């Protein structure tokens, strides 16, 4: 079988990154590890191979939404459907190892909305019939801008109605290779402020549905439309609104990418 990594790399953020979105990593090398071993156990460098101890790393800051991650319903609201929303550790594991389908919207402009009719056309083009618990991946191509300052403002987004349409067909995990599942938040904010009405900003997130999103995917262009399995298990963070995940597509060796790129 062939494995395709659908996760973005985790690296320290540039200095210009807003504090809420920053990732900070502290690396400790083998010399520092040797000093730690001597301090903890009295074993000097002369008793270690090449005088080296362990190398360890620590996240000084890593928000659960800062890398490729899985959102839990609790991220969207405290209650969903009149009941307490589930946190990431409360979701069933079998949601996260399922057949996948890629719906291709990479030619859409930034800020466009993906509606129900668009999903129907994309599914027909992919030659895929949705089944219960399929994982639906939306390809926007915006993973190419992951390291750019305006990444957050790029990409089309999925409407609340289209999200509900997928949910009603048994889909519980939906993913996108852009910053978020909704249209860029700066555009939704402008529209919400201009209208003064609730339900515009963060509309697909706050659609009152107990489902999960995978955000900030990568390499969806390397997948065929269907015929693969997605493994996307989130870290077991008790009470978490989300958790990072190493998202991987599993293909048979003879699968071929047939989409026109």
N, C-alpha and C positions, 0 to 999 in steps of 0.2 A: 504494500500500500504506500501511498504518497501522502506526506503531511505538509500542509501549507499553514504557515504562521499568519494569523489574522490580527495580531496584536502589535501596537506601536511600541517602540523601545522606551524604556524608562530611563531618563537622564535628568541631570540637574537643570533647573530652569534658568534662562537668561535673567540678568539683573532687572530687566524692564518688566518682567512678568508680575501682574498684580498679586498681592500677598495671598489672597484666597486661593489662587491657582498655582502657587509655587510648589515645586518639588526640590527638596534639598537633601543631599546625600553626603554622608561623611565616610570616607574610605580610610581604613587603618591597614598599613602594610605589614610585611612579615617581621621587620625589625621591631615595630611597635608590638606585634604579637609576642615576640621573644621576651620583651620587657614585661609584658603582662604576665606571661607564664612564670617568669622569675619572681615577680611580686606576689603572685597567687600561691605558687607551689615550691618556690626556692630552687627550681630547676634552671640553671644558667644556660646561656646560648651554646656553651661548649658541649652540652648534652643533647643538643637538637641538630637535626640534619641541616648542614650548611649554615648552622647558627641561626636558623629562621624559625619563628613561631607561626601561629595562624594569621591569616589575613581575614579581617572581618569588616563588614560595612553596616552602617546604620542610617535609617531614614530619619533625618532631623525634621523633615516635614514631607508628608505624602498624603494628600487628601484622597479619600476613597473614590473621588470622581476625577482625579487628575491624570489617569492613564486609561488604557482600555479597561473598561469596568462594566459591571452588571448593576443596574438600578433595581432596587426593590420597590414595591408599591408604597412603602413608608416614605420614600423620597418625595413622592408627589403630594401626599396629604396624610394627615394623622388618621383619617378614616377613609375607607373605600367601601362604597355600597352600604354605608351605615354601620360598618363594623371596623374595629381597629385594623389598620393597615399592617400587612406582614413586613417584617424586617428581613434582611437578606438571609439570615440563618434559619428562618422559618419556612423558606420556599422548598418545594420538593426537588430532590436532586435529579429526578428523571426529566425535569424541564430542560436540563442543560446538557443532554447528550441525545440529540435527535437529528433526523434528516433535515437538510437545509436546502434553501432555494435562494438564488440571487436574482433580484429584480433590478434591472439596469436603468438608471436615471442619470448617468454621468454627463449627458448632453444638456441637462436642465441648467438654467441660469441660477446664480445665487439669489436666494429669496423666494424662488418659486415654491408653490404648494403642490404636493403629491396627493391627489384625491382618489376616491374609490375607483372611478373610471380608469384612472392611470394604472392602478394596481391590476385591474382586470386585463388591460391591454398587455402589461408587462408579464403577467402570468401566462397569457396565451402565447406571447413571444418566446417565453422560456419553455413552453411545452409542459408546464407543470400544473397538476391538479392538487390544490391544497388538501392536506390531511391533518387530522387532529394532532396537535403539538409539533407540527413542523416549525422550524426556526427560519424566519424570513429575514433576509439580509438585503438592505437597500444600498446599492452602489451609487455613490455620487461622484467618486473620483477625487474628493477633497482631501483624502489622505496624503495626496501629493503636496499639500500646503501645511502639513502638520507642524512643521518647524517655523512657519511664518507668523509674524505678529498679528495678522488679520484672520488667522485660521478660524477663530470663534465666529466671525461674521460671514463665513463662506458656506455655500451649499443650499440646496433646496431642503424642505422639511416636510414631514408627513402631517396631514391634518388630523384633527380629533375624530372626524367622521371615518377617515380611512383606517385609523388605528382601531376604532370600534369594529369596523368591518372585518379586519383581521382577527380580532378577539372573538367575534361571533362565530368564526369558522374554526375555532379551537386553537388558534395561535396564542401562545403565552410568552414567547421570547421573540423579540424583534430587534434587529440591530442595524446600525448605519455607520458608514465610514466618514462621518463628519463629526463636528464638535458635539452636536446634540440631535435628538430625534425631531424636535420642533424646528420650524424655520429659525434663522438667526435671531437671537433674542433682542438685538438692537432694533430690528424691524418690527417685531411684535410689540416692543415697548412703545415705539412711536405710534403705532396703531391704537394700542390700549389707552395711551394718554390722550390721543386726539378724540377718541370716541367716549371716553369716560365709562366704558362698560366692562364688567368682569367677563372672563371667559375667552379673552383674546390673547392675553399674555400667557405663555406656557400652556397653550390649549390642549395639545396632545398628551402632555404629562398629566394634566389635571382633568382627564376625561372620566374620572371616577371608575377606573378599571383596574383590577388586580393582575397586572402583567409586569413583565420585566423588559427593560431595554438594555441592549449592548451598545455602548457609545464609544466612539474613537477607534473603530476598526481600521484595518489596513489590508491591502493586497487582495481585495475582492475581485480585481481584474484577472487574477490568476486562477479563478475558479470557473468551472462550467456552470451553466444555469442551475442544474440540479444533479442528482446522482452522487451526493457526498453527505457525510455526517459531520455535524458541528459538535465539538466538545468545548464547553465554556463554563466550567465550574468556578463559581466565585469563592474567594476565601471565606472561611466560616467566622465572620465577625459578628459576635453576639450583639444584637440591637442595632446593627448597621443599616443605614439607608442605602448603602451600596458596598461593593467590594471589588478590588482589582481582580482580573481574571486573565489567564493565558488562553486565549481563544485560538483553537486549531481546527482546520478542516481536514477530514480524513477521506482520501480518495483511493479507489482501486488503481492499480498501476496502469491499467489500460484505459482509464478515463482520459478523455481529451477535452481541452478547452475549445468549445465550438462557437462561442460568441464572437462576433465581429468587433474587434477592439478599435 
